[in-house]
Amino acid sequence: MIKTIFSLVILSLFLFLFGCNTPTSDAPLTPDMAKNMIKLRGFEPTEEGFIKAVRANDTAILKAFYDAGVTPNAKDAKGETALNIAIQNSELKTIKALAEKADINLKDGAGNSPLYLAFQKKNEDAFNYLLEKGADVNASGTSGKITNQSLLYLAVTRGNDELATKLLDKGANPNAADNANSTPLQEICVRNDAKIESVKQLLEKGANPNVQDVSGNSALILIASNKEIAAATRVEITKLLLANKADKTLKTLKGKTALDWAKQSGNADAASLLK
């Protein structure tokens, strides 16, 4: 009986101390005290325990983990960072608590940066918070077999012109290429909803129209062979590219130029501009 009462007193003391030293306080805990508090909360003072606390949205204990020497950049067995785990599973308060200490640009084992992942997973609150906090706008990530895909490229593939403009204004590199050496400009030119203004904006921000992907496709080749868009749009984009020094002589790995592809695709309008 005395032993039970003594244990309860000790537990109450720790809880009292924990309440007086919450993570909102600047005063650090000693490592031993932090570890004891973590255990009282039901976690182990390890990186694995830290990840569990993140998944549980237990923001009150995160500071104790830091004081216990656990890195805020901890990764799970799959290589996912605590911040990226929070972006996919936790509330915004947990993401904010982590972002105060963690590297907000640290990629996980799959090559995804937090900002890229937030947009990919459509976590708008997390994305806006990280963007305003100064996360790297040239952050990249993985989409299926495509790696090193820039956030700008992803915005283009989703037709999000507003975000593309915001990213470019914040310094996003319009020539950042993925593992297939494909850039946002090339992506626009291959789409069935290609927009003249989007192409113009990228070119004004310094997009290089002569980048060729691993198959040898340049933006000019892709727009010349694009049969899915209106002829008027194809003509205007072709003119824009040519006005920005797109090279008509570039060839794909099959040895064909933009003119060859325009003819093969039945796009006489584009072919007339490429002769």
BAFI-3210 file (N, C-alpha, C; in Angstrom, 3 decimals, decimal comma, padded with zeros to 6 digits):
// residues 275
n [1|2|3|4|5|6|7|8|9|10|11|12|13|14|15|16|17|18|19|20|21|22|23|24|25|26|27|28|29|30|31|32|33|34|35|36|37|38|39|40|41|42|43|44|45|46|47|48|49|50|51|52|53|54|55|56|57|58|59|60|61|62|63|64|65|66|67|68|69|70|71|72|73|74|75|76|77|78|79|80|81|82|83|84|85|86|87|88|89|90|91|92|93|94|95|96|97|98|99|100|101|102|103|104|105|106|107|108|109|110|111|112|113|114|115|116|117|118|119|120|121|122|123|124|125|126|127|128|129|130|131|132|133|134|135|136|137|138|139|140|141|142|143|144|145|146|147|148|149|150|151|152|153|154|155|156|157|158|159|160|161|162|163|164|165|166|167|168|169|170|171|172|173|174|175|176|177|178|179|180|181|182|183|184|185|186|187|188|189|190|191|192|193|194|195|196|197|198|199|200|201|202|203|204|205|206|207|208|209|210|211|212|213|214|215|216|217|218|219|220|221|222|223|224|225|226|227|228|229|230|231|232|233|234|235|236|237|238|239|240|241|242|243|244|245|246|247|248|249|250|251|252|253|254|255|256|257|258|259|260|261|262|263|264|265|266|267|268|269|270|271|272|273|274|275]
n.u [000,840|001,897|003,936|002,508|001,276|003,548|004,509|002,479|002,756|005,271|004,714|002,818|004,414|006,178|004,361|003,521|005,893|006,252|004,093|004,901|007,010|006,473|006,592|006,318|007,798|010,969|012,902|015,201|014,895|016,563|018,364|017,723|015,379|013,726|013,569|012,230|009,774|008,883|008,509|006,494|004,496|003,949|005,662|008,785|012,017|013,292|014,185|012,268|010,204|009,705|008,708|006,330|005,009|004,649|002,920|000,765|-000,059|000,862|001,808|002,600|004,641|006,825|008,959|010,231|011,372|013,314|014,900|015,787|017,619|016,886|016,779|015,040|014,882|014,430|014,042|011,853|011,778|011,417|012,576|011,213|010,840|010,198|008,776|007,662|006,066|004,234|003,022|001,538|-000,079|-000,771|-002,057|-002,166|-001,032|000,901|002,636|003,560|004,840|006,923|008,259|009,465|011,825|012,859|014,573|013,234|013,534|014,509|014,858|013,010|013,516|012,546|013,073|011,506|010,837|009,575|007,844|007,210|005,943|003,744|002,227|001,830|000,298|-001,909|-002,232|-003,167|-003,048|-000,662|001,133|000,908|001,749|004,442|005,515|005,289|006,956|009,376|010,330|012,241|011,622|012,466|012,272|012,139|010,727|009,346|007,472|005,902|007,775|009,239|011,770|013,297|011,573|010,513|008,795|007,558|007,233|005,390|003,234|002,609|001,834|-000,546|-002,022|-002,071|-001,970|-001,878|-000,318|002,055|002,849|003,276|005,394|007,395|007,729|008,846|011,300|011,627|013,266|012,916|014,060|014,607|015,115|013,719|014,464|014,282|015,154|013,279|011,523|009,422|008,477|008,548|006,686|004,285|004,003|003,365|000,916|-002,709|-004,101|-002,597|-001,429|-001,151|-000,355|000,914|003,188|004,395|004,920|006,817|008,919|009,544|010,592|012,954|013,062|014,547|014,141|015,387|016,117|016,492|014,776|015,322|014,637|015,154|013,349|012,418|010,883|009,802|009,618|007,766|005,437|004,976|004,242|001,968|-001,234|-003,508|-004,400|-005,966|-005,615|-005,001|-003,890|-001,651|-000,197|000,342|001,924|004,059|005,085|005,871|007,923|009,769|010,360|011,785|014,196|014,121|015,490|015,194|016,482|017,047|017,017|015,146|015,829|015,148|015,920|014,412|013,215|011,482|009,875|009,623|008,116|005,817|004,736|004,339|002,414|000,305|-000,033|-000,288|-000,355|001,606|003,786|004,102|005,293|007,741|009,334]
n.v [-001,201|001,250|001,422|001,757|004,209|005,815|005,588|006,848|009,424|010,102|009,966|012,009|014,170|014,265|014,819|017,308|018,767|018,470|019,904|022,421|022,797|022,877|022,360|024,911|026,492|028,132|027,092|024,513|020,963|018,626|015,902|013,403|013,984|014,701|012,277|010,693|012,001|011,571|008,802|008,645|009,654|007,634|006,836|005,763|007,156|007,507|007,598|006,136|006,212|008,922|009,270|007,864|009,528|011,738|010,709|010,361|012,878|014,200|016,890|018,138|016,740|016,830|018,693|017,640|015,371|016,547|017,720|015,438|014,601|013,577|013,721|016,170|015,593|012,958|009,695|007,096|003,463|003,162|005,311|007,674|011,016|012,641|015,029|014,747|012,549|013,670|015,514|013,844|012,475|013,871|016,620|020,180|021,588|019,851|019,680|022,311|022,448|020,667|021,835|024,010|023,120|021,096|020,370|021,983|021,450|018,965|015,934|012,858|009,241|008,523|010,625|012,877|016,229|018,160|020,338|019,736|017,256|018,001|019,435|017,495|015,626|017,098|018,638|021,389|023,315|022,672|022,995|025,779|026,873|025,959|027,119|029,861|029,926|029,781|027,594|025,796|026,748|025,439|022,874|019,340|016,148|012,806|011,079|008,360|006,650|008,804|010,893|013,525|015,553|018,807|021,184|023,194|021,961|019,990|021,600|022,616|020,279|019,825|021,877|024,207|027,311|029,595|028,876|028,217|030,713|032,011|030,499|030,972|033,697|033,638|032,694|030,170|027,760|027,740|025,948|023,603|020,205|016,874|013,360|012,418|014,410|016,349|019,408|022,025|023,628|021,909|020,068|021,545|021,919|019,421|018,849|018,450|020,636|022,864|026,131|029,366|031,631|030,461|029,337|031,654|032,969|031,271|031,449|034,154|034,136|032,946|030,336|027,709|027,006|025,029|022,775|019,292|016,257|012,859|011,449|013,114|015,105|018,437|021,509|022,724|020,619|019,024|020,633|020,933|018,409|017,961|016,943|017,322|019,810|023,031|024,352|027,086|027,674|026,026|027,188|029,779|029,178|027,924|030,064|031,717|030,202|030,081|032,778|033,083|031,958|029,179|026,190|025,035|022,959|020,891|017,411|014,429|011,276|009,592|010,800|012,878|016,167|019,112|019,985|017,652|016,102|017,637|017,397|014,613|014,373|015,605|018,300|020,846|023,575|024,198|023,161|024,887|027,048|026,173|025,638]
n.w [000,000|000,886|-000,921|-003,321|-002,891|-002,751|-005,384|-006,784|-005,832|-006,835|-009,589|-009,779|-009,146|-011,339|-013,366|-012,554|-012,777|-015,498|-016,440|-015,738|-017,341|-020,143|-023,742|-024,739|-023,200|-022,827|-021,297|-021,085|-020,481|-018,345|-019,802|-018,576|-017,114|-019,242|-020,628|-018,769|-018,655|-021,239|-021,202|-019,285|-020,777|-022,420|-024,440|-025,956|-025,398|-028,013|-031,551|-032,882|-031,019|-031,083|-033,697|-033,387|-031,586|-033,204|-035,151|-033,489|-033,031|-030,788|-029,750|-027,432|-026,230|-027,854|-027,505|-025,271|-026,357|-027,980|-026,006|-024,865|-026,609|-029,048|-032,547|-034,498|-037,122|-037,504|-039,006|-040,196|-040,479|-043,201|-044,269|-044,250|-043,292|-040,121|-040,459|-043,034|-042,582|-040,843|-042,555|-044,148|-042,350|-040,001|-037,924|-038,619|-036,493|-035,496|-037,640|-037,708|-035,207|-035,601|-037,756|-036,621|-035,591|-037,228|-040,377|-042,958|-045,585|-045,930|-047,632|-047,934|-047,870|-050,351|-051,912|-051,711|-050,988|-048,207|-049,004|-051,663|-051,278|-049,721|-051,575|-053,512|-052,104|-051,708|-049,424|-048,492|-046,402|-045,051|-047,156|-047,805|-045,386|-045,178|-047,467|-046,927|-044,782|-045,867|-047,297|-049,750|-053,010|-055,187|-054,618|-054,953|-056,023|-056,095|-058,547|-059,256|-061,617|-062,179|-061,117|-059,157|-059,845|-060,296|-058,176|-059,573|-062,048|-061,324|-060,632|-063,129|-064,485|-063,260|-064,098|-062,628|-062,782|-061,219|-058,993|-060,314|-061,246|-058,791|-057,762|-059,665|-059,324|-056,844|-057,342|-058,571|-060,603|-064,005|-065,686|-064,422|-064,544|-064,752|-064,080|-066,638|-068,101|-068,678|-068,836|-067,324|-069,480|-071,682|-070,805|-070,838|-073,583|-074,523|-073,575|-073,715|-073,036|-073,417|-072,774|-074,112|-072,625|-070,463|-071,595|-072,533|-070,122|-068,889|-070,722|-070,508|-067,988|-068,386|-069,430|-071,264|-074,581|-075,990|-074,625|-074,531|-074,015|-072,794|-075,022|-077,008|-077,511|-077,958|-076,814|-079,067|-080,895|-079,578|-079,477|-082,170|-082,928|-081,523|-081,578|-080,184|-079,441|-080,171|-083,454|-083,684|-081,212|-081,230|-083,328|-082,305|-080,052|-081,275|-082,741|-080,630|-079,449|-081,549|-081,767|-079,505|-079,996|-080,512|-081,689|-084,876|-086,075|-084,375|-083,520|-082,801|-081,153|-083,131|-085,353|-086,414|-087,186|-085,863|-087,960|-089,461|-087,651|-087,417|-089,973|-090,059|-088,118|-089,204|-088,901|-090,537|-090,179|-088,260|-089,606|-091,733|-090,553|-089,900|-092,029]
ca.u [000,000|002,810|004,652|001,587|001,118|004,814|004,564|001,537|003,348|006,334|004,068|002,204|005,501|006,640|003,327|003,549|007,073|005,995|003,175|005,629|008,077|005,896|007,413|006,216|008,799|012,308|013,821|015,397|014,885|017,746|018,069|017,064|014,006|012,991|013,313|011,197|008,493|008,480|008,010|005,211|003,533|003,666|006,569|010,185|012,820|014,089|013,643|011,025|009,189|009,417|007,831|005,011|004,401|004,236|001,713|-000,317|-000,328|001,156|002,754|003,039|005,821|007,908|010,114|010,924|012,210|014,480|015,742|016,358|018,659|016,348|016,790|013,744|014,974|014,379|013,367|011,397|012,498|011,273|013,295|010,355|011,168|009,091|007,971|006,879|005,041|003,217|002,312|000,604|-000,933|-001,021|-002,710|-001,268|-000,297|002,066|003,546|004,181|005,739|008,110|008,953|010,243|013,126|013,332|014,993|012,013|013,871|015,117|014,126|012,899|014,214|012,025|013,490|010,485|010,996|008,288|006,975|006,735|005,018|002,508|001,435|001,475|-000,755|-003,007|-002,359|-003,047|-002,632|000,767|001,863|000,951|002,563|005,849|005,909|005,466|008,062|010,612|010,798|012,860|010,654|013,038|012,164|011,739|010,216|009,201|006,124|006,038|009,142|009,891|012,437|013,817|010,567|010,403|007,461|007,021|006,799|004,166|002,168|002,261|001,096|-001,897|-002,690|-002,229|-001,261|-001,672|000,834|003,236|003,234|003,807|006,691|008,346|007,986|009,682|012,619|011,706|014,057|012,069|014,804|014,864|014,682|013,602|015,427|014,166|015,595|012,104|011,300|008,027|008,114|008,259|005,442|003,168|003,879|002,853|-000,416|-003,853|-004,669|-001,486|-001,881|-000,190|000,153|001,827|004,440|004,956|005,428|008,051|009,963|009,922|011,363|014,234|013,012|015,334|013,317|016,201|016,408|015,951|014,648|016,133|014,266|015,536|012,247|012,487|009,544|009,331|009,249|006,565|004,263|004,764|003,627|000,794|-002,479|-004,648|-004,794|-006,509|-004,591|-004,614|-003,005|-000,397|000,499|000,853|003,013|005,186|005,645|006,532|009,169|010,700|010,760|012,723|015,377|014,021|016,291|014,403|017,296|017,212|016,386|014,913|016,698|014,730|016,475|013,406|013,141|010,128|009,149|009,283|007,051|004,608|004,191|003,873|001,202|-000,754|-000,169|000,201|-000,193|002,930|004,788|004,332|006,156|009,008|010,077]
ca.v [000,000|002,392|001,456|002,287|005,638|006,449|005,631|007,872|010,724|010,343|010,232|013,332|015,147|014,383|015,487|018,714|019,348|018,495|021,016|023,678|022,841|022,456|022,726|026,330|027,160|028,135|026,410|023,106|019,947|017,768|014,709|012,366|014,398|014,634|010,863|010,229|012,579|010,871|007,487|008,857|009,956|006,383|006,636|005,528|008,328|007,108|008,123|005,389|006,774|010,257|009,094|007,466|010,726|012,565|010,079|010,507|014,310|014,591|018,003|018,558|015,996|016,923|019,399|016,722|014,526|017,337|017,857|014,120|014,354|012,964|014,697|016,448|015,085|011,498|008,972|005,760|002,370|003,315|006,505|008,844|011,948|012,945|016,099|014,204|011,694|014,576|016,092|012,842|011,843|014,636|017,914|021,295|021,970|018,975|020,103|023,558|022,141|020,030|022,772|024,948|022,522|020,217|020,935|021,972|021,070|017,629|014,933|011,528|008,198|008,434|011,825|013,923|017,311|018,425|021,224|018,957|016,232|018,657|019,748|016,229|015,000|018,065|019,177|022,820|024,063|022,408|023,591|027,233|027,180|025,736|028,100|031,138|029,781|029,904|026,333|025,951|026,619|024,518|021,544|018,322|014,920|011,628|010,751|007,106|006,391|010,091|011,421|014,885|016,394|020,068|021,602|023,957|020,972|019,367|022,603|022,677|019,067|019,929|023,047|025,218|028,493|030,535|028,420|028,324|032,127|032,298|029,845|031,692|034,984|033,376|032,258|028,794|027,620|027,203|024,934|022,418|019,022|015,633|012,334|012,205|015,704|017,074|020,647|022,490|024,118|020,733|019,477|022,337|021,728|018,095|018,700|018,749|021,911|023,818|027,523|030,312|032,485|029,672|029,253|033,002|033,256|030,508|032,022|035,450|033,852|032,365|028,941|027,413|026,212|024,036|021,600|018,050|015,180|011,677|010,970|014,148|016,043|019,819|022,102|022,971|019,321|018,550|021,399|020,679|017,089|017,891|016,940|017,390|021,187|023,796|024,792|028,466|027,627|025,406|028,186|030,863|028,662|027,709|031,395|032,171|029,453|030,526|034,148|032,969|031,251|027,722|025,661|024,181|021,853|019,830|016,152|013,419|010,109|008,948|011,574|013,757|017,551|019,587|020,004|016,254|015,652|018,392|016,759|013,276|014,498|016,256|019,671|021,691|024,945|024,298|022,853|026,076|027,972|025,523|025,417]
ca.w [000,000|000,974|-002,210|-004,326|-002,617|-003,122|-006,854|-007,225|-005,492|-007,814|-010,876|-009,693|-009,174|-012,720|-014,147|-012,163|-013,399|-016,944|-016,686|-015,569|-018,361|-021,407|-024,891|-025,044|-022,372|-023,397|-020,387|-021,458|-019,443|-018,361|-020,602|-017,776|-016,828|-020,506|-020,926|-017,842|-019,079|-022,464|-020,794|-018,628|-021,835|-023,116|-025,566|-025,636|-025,794|-029,171|-032,808|-033,141|-030,128|-031,599|-034,854|-032,861|-031,009|-034,345|-035,712|-032,511|-032,892|-029,406|-029,862|-026,099|-025,788|-028,833|-026,956|-024,375|-027,214|-028,371|-024,818|-024,583|-027,601|-030,273|-033,630|-035,144|-038,496|-037,419|-040,089|-039,823|-041,148|-044,654|-044,698|-044,229|-042,219|-039,209|-041,044|-044,146|-041,982|-040,324|-043,693|-044,666|-041,339|-038,778|-037,985|-038,917|-035,281|-035,407|-038,706|-037,262|-034,095|-036,173|-038,644|-035,821|-035,288|-038,298|-041,649|-043,773|-046,965|-045,919|-048,413|-047,345|-048,618|-051,717|-052,638|-051,637|-050,029|-047,544|-049,779|-052,818|-050,795|-049,286|-052,762|-054,145|-051,296|-051,645|-048,068|-048,790|-045,213|-044,831|-048,268|-047,649|-044,214|-045,505|-048,485|-046,247|-043,839|-046,627|-047,888|-051,065|-054,110|-056,178|-054,029|-055,934|-055,445|-056,945|-058,988|-059,985|-062,053|-062,405|-059,939|-059,271|-060,496|-059,556|-057,755|-060,702|-063,043|-060,804|-060,740|-064,554|-064,856|-062,691|-064,666|-061,577|-063,279|-060,114|-058,219|-061,171|-061,212|-057,454|-057,635|-060,523|-058,675|-055,673|-057,795|-059,074|-061,828|-065,079|-066,447|-063,595|-065,297|-063,990|-064,482|-068,086|-068,636|-069,145|-068,103|-067,354|-070,814|-072,516|-070,307|-071,352|-075,033|-074,848|-072,984|-074,585|-072,593|-073,455|-072,770|-074,670|-071,552|-069,626|-072,346|-072,530|-068,782|-068,677|-071,576|-069,920|-066,781|-068,766|-069,860|-072,471|-075,496|-076,699|-073,797|-075,102|-073,043|-073,119|-076,354|-077,968|-077,747|-077,478|-076,724|-080,431|-081,470|-078,902|-079,892|-083,602|-083,090|-080,654|-082,358|-079,265|-079,140|-081,289|-084,404|-083,374|-080,041|-081,684|-084,143|-081,447|-079,222|-082,192|-083,010|-079,407|-079,298|-082,591|-081,427|-078,394|-080,495|-080,551|-082,798|-085,772|-086,612|-083,379|-083,921|-081,780|-081,343|-084,378|-086,457|-087,007|-086,711|-085,564|-089,240|-089,781|-086,753|-087,769|-091,173|-089,713|-087,282|-089,987|-088,426|-091,621|-089,670|-087,643|-090,622|-092,559|-089,800|-089,625|-093,278]
c.u [000,882|003,563|003,792|001,426|002,364|004,932|003,658|002,073|004,415|005,743|003,471|003,256|006,002|005,637|003,287|004,719|006,890|005,100|003,865|006,722|007,562|006,775|007,315|007,234|010,158|013,290|013,973|015,322|016,224|017,390|017,317|015,618|013,152|012,623|012,216|009,821|007,959|007,878|006,660|004,100|003,204|004,554|007,964|010,995|013,812|013,495|012,335|009,887|008,756|008,454|006,417|004,283|003,889|002,956|000,504|-000,715|-000,079|002,225|003,326|004,342|007,020|009,148|010,923|011,828|013,475|015,451|016,410|017,421|018,198|016,271|015,401|013,715|014,961|013,617|012,913|012,166|012,430|011,999|012,441|010,727|009,941|008,174|007,112|005,790|003,900|002,378|001,250|-000,415|-001,396|-001,712|-001,673|-000,447|000,972|003,108|004,283|005,198|007,034|008,943|009,774|011,647|013,717|013,787|013,804|012,282|014,460|014,249|014,062|013,608|013,760|012,411|012,487|010,825|009,625|007,331|006,378|005,671|003,690|001,616|000,956|000,302|-001,957|-003,298|-002,113|-002,549|-001,131|001,598|002,013|001,827|004,050|006,360|006,181|006,633|009,415|011,169|011,279|011,851|011,185|013,075|011,685|011,248|010,061|007,731|006,207|007,490|009,934|010,487|012,973|012,854|010,372|008,949|006,782|006,490|005,480|002,988|001,675|001,435|-000,330|-002,649|-002,908|-001,393|-000,954|-000,443|002,114|003,756|003,874|005,207|007,754|008,712|008,890|011,047|012,738|012,438|013,200|012,752|015,154|014,270|014,608|014,597|015,335|014,595|014,446|011,852|009,820|007,577|007,773|006,934|004,226|002,926|003,340|001,408|-001,536|-004,555|-003,580|-002,012|-000,772|000,451|001,146|003,193|005,150|005,600|006,752|009,203|010,459|010,782|012,670|014,226|013,764|014,513|014,076|016,658|015,758|015,882|015,428|015,781|014,602|014,459|012,530|011,054|008,955|008,877|007,929|005,318|003,949|004,041|002,347|-000,490|-003,709|-005,120|-005,309|-005,372|-004,086|-003,644|-001,641|000,441|001,122|002,015|004,258|005,874|006,423|007,895|010,214|011,226|011,774|013,874|015,328|014,708|015,475|015,166|017,484|016,442|016,171|015,863|016,335|015,193|015,513|013,394|011,686|009,274|008,717|008,097|005,739|003,932|003,609|002,573|000,045|-001,000|000,439|000,449|001,180|004,023|005,115|005,261|007,568|009,855|011,248]
c.v [001,261|002,574|002,090|003,786|006,399|006,611|006,720|009,270|011,096|010,714|011,633|014,427|015,365|015,134|016,965|019,427|019,480|019,671|022,354|023,852|022,334|022,920|024,192|027,128|027,077|027,358|024,949|022,184|019,223|016,530|013,628|012,726|014,292|013,195|010,303|010,748|011,883|009,507|007,599|009,120|008,704|006,098|006,292|006,731|008,004|007,744|007,425|005,927|008,150|010,185|008,714|008,664|011,654|012,008|010,258|011,968|014,816|015,689|018,415|017,891|016,171|017,616|018,495|015,778|015,276|017,456|016,534|013,740|013,689|014,032|014,927|015,966|013,560|010,900|007,611|004,710|002,470|004,542|007,753|009,727|012,202|014,007|015,584|013,257|012,555|015,169|015,133|012,355|012,733|015,967|019,020|021,693|021,122|019,358|021,374|023,310|021,509|021,016|023,810|024,431|021,728|021,009|020,844|021,649|019,667|016,624|013,607|010,507|008,057|009,653|012,949|014,972|017,580|019,281|020,495|017,954|016,837|018,978|018,473|015,562|015,922|018,517|020,677|023,630|023,906|023,074|025,103|027,641|027,057|026,763|029,449|031,101|029,811|028,610|026,574|025,721|025,750|023,094|020,560|017,074|013,832|011,382|009,503|006,833|007,680|010,590|012,823|015,800|017,669|020,357|022,395|023,020|020,342|020,328|022,700|021,464|019,096|021,147|024,155|026,455|029,480|030,158|028,542|029,754|032,479|031,717|030,566|033,037|034,825|032,789|030,827|028,769|026,997|026,101|023,699|021,197|017,793|014,600|011,963|013,459|016,491|018,277|021,048|022,967|022,956|020,088|020,225|022,018|020,364|017,904|019,044|020,040|022,987|025,242|028,450|031,142|031,748|029,560|030,606|033,327|032,539|031,079|033,350|035,267|033,108|030,913|028,767|026,514|025,087|022,863|020,386|016,970|013,952|011,082|011,985|015,170|017,414|020,342|022,301|021,675|018,838|019,318|021,143|019,363|016,926|018,028|017,204|018,810|021,891|024,306|026,192|028,513|027,070|026,424|029,269|030,403|028,423|029,033|031,921|031,499|029,902|031,931|034,157|032,014|029,730|027,224|024,671|022,947|020,702|018,580|015,234|012,247|009,348|009,733|012,540|015,134|017,908|019,599|018,591|015,779|016,373|017,760|015,393|013,323|015,181|017,696|020,647|023,118|025,161|024,084|024,085|027,078|027,438|025,270|026,381]
c.w [000,000|-000,346|-003,302|-004,162|-003,049|-004,633|-007,399|-006,959|-006,515|-009,171|-010,892|-009,773|-010,598|-013,581|-013,840|-012,840|-014,903|-017,304|-016,588|-016,617|-019,687|-022,547|-025,274|-024,236|-023,048|-022,541|-020,777|-020,252|-019,447|-019,166|-019,818|-017,478|-018,093|-020,835|-020,026|-018,243|-020,328|-022,121|-020,108|-019,642|-022,658|-024,303|-025,052|-026,144|-026,916|-030,420|-033,163|-032,285|-030,591|-032,783|-034,398|-032,269|-032,109|-034,957|-034,803|-032,301|-031,475|-029,413|-028,508|-025,666|-026,725|-028,277|-026,027|-025,172|-027,630|-027,200|-024,447|-025,612|-028,874|-031,366|-034,218|-036,590|-038,543|-038,598|-039,585|-040,626|-042,667|-045,184|-044,744|-043,049|-041,348|-039,813|-042,189|-043,663|-041,468|-041,449|-044,220|-043,638|-040,195|-039,024|-038,217|-037,698|-035,119|-036,446|-038,296|-036,154|-034,591|-036,977|-037,892|-035,555|-036,455|-039,522|-042,603|-045,241|-047,060|-046,670|-047,665|-048,235|-050,055|-052,551|-052,624|-050,586|-049,400|-048,372|-050,974|-052,374|-050,371|-050,473|-053,444|-053,437|-051,082|-050,221|-048,174|-047,601|-044,961|-045,919|-048,086|-046,469|-044,536|-046,520|-047,833|-045,272|-044,555|-047,185|-049,320|-052,187|-055,232|-055,628|-055,087|-055,222|-056,483|-057,284|-059,859|-060,323|-062,289|-061,099|-060,228|-060,019|-059,667|-059,197|-058,869|-061,773|-062,608|-060,903|-062,178|-064,961|-064,326|-063,204|-063,664|-061,949|-062,163|-059,291|-059,035|-061,165|-059,879|-057,282|-058,459|-059,902|-057,452|-056,051|-058,271|-060,414|-062,937|-065,884|-065,621|-064,295|-064,402|-064,514|-065,964|-068,848|-069,262|-068,234|-068,149|-068,737|-071,743|-072,101|-070,830|-072,827|-075,433|-074,363|-073,962|-074,170|-072,541|-073,588|-073,253|-073,563|-070,663|-070,289|-072,316|-071,189|-068,511|-069,494|-071,015|-068,674|-067,093|-069,169|-071,180|-073,396|-076,192|-075,829|-074,456|-074,033|-073,515|-074,476|-077,440|-078,247|-077,141|-077,398|-078,123|-081,103|-080,872|-079,328|-081,364|-083,834|-082,254|-081,475|-081,507|-078,973|-080,391|-082,172|-084,071|-082,197|-080,432|-082,473|-083,262|-080,575|-080,075|-082,494|-081,808|-079,235|-080,314|-082,299|-080,284|-078,712|-080,363|-081,818|-083,635|-086,233|-085,605|-083,813|-082,714|-082,032|-082,616|-085,605|-087,105|-086,344|-086,376|-086,828|-089,619|-088,940|-087,046|-088,986|-090,843|-088,912|-088,004|-089,553|-089,448|-091,155|-089,065|-088,673|-091,466|-091,892|-089,640|-090,873|-093,398]
res [m|i|k|t|i|f|s|l|v|i|l|s|l|f|l|f|l|f|g|c|n|t|p|t|s|d|a|p|l|t|p|d|m|a|k|n|m|i|k|l|r|g|f|e|p|t|e|e|g|f|i|k|a|v|r|a|n|d|t|a|i|l|k|a|f|y|d|a|g|v|t|p|n|a|k|d|a|k|g|e|t|a|l|n|i|a|i|q|n|s|e|l|k|t|i|k|a|l|a|e|k|a|d|i|n|l|k|d|g|a|g|n|s|p|l|y|l|a|f|q|k|k|n|e|d|a|f|n|y|l|l|e|k|g|a|d|v|n|a|s|g|t|s|g|k|i|t|n|q|s|l|l|y|l|a|v|t|r|g|n|d|e|l|a|t|k|l|l|d|k|g|a|n|p|n|a|a|d|n|a|n|s|t|p|l|q|e|i|c|v|r|n|d|a|k|i|e|s|v|k|q|l|l|e|k|g|a|n|p|n|v|q|d|v|s|g|n|s|a|l|i|l|i|a|s|n|k|e|i|a|a|a|t|r|v|e|i|t|k|l|l|l|a|n|k|a|d|k|t|l|k|t|l|k|g|k|t|a|l|d|w|a|k|q|s|g|n|a|d|a|a|s|l|l|k]
***
